Every structure is written in C-alpha cells, then in structure tokens.
Amino acid sequence: MAQGQTGGMANTLNEVFGNESWRGIERTLSFDERADKTVDLLRETYGTRWVTSIRMMGWREKEGSRTIA
C-alpha cells in the first residue's frame, strides 16, 4: 500500500494491522488483488477462521445508462 513512512495513514494502518505487515502488499498488483491480499492479511492478523468481505461500489452516469463504477 502506498503510504508514507511515518505519521498519518501509516500510523492508522499500523494500529489496524497491529504491525507493519501491511507494507508487504505489493503496489504493482491490481486493485482487486490488493483488496484480496488485504482481507487475507486482516484474517491472519486477527486469527479468524472465516471471513466475509464486501465491496462498496458507487454509481456513475455513462451515456444515459447507469453503470457500476
């Protein structure tokens, strides 16, 4: 994940994950791959057996019809 070395979002992510393990998620992956790896990392961090994730998506107008953004 592209975050600074100290302060701000880095501190928040360290709190959520309990350490800096989130830094190992490759920036070169697609958004979907990073999202999947993040969910896996959270599952491992909290020691859960089962996990359910959802993707929040917005709507945008495209040529007069609604499409998922």
Secondary structure, DSSP 8 states (H G I E B T S, - for coil): ----SSSHHHHHHHHHHSSSGGGGS-TTS-HHHHHHHHHHHHHHHHT-S---------EEEETTEEEE-
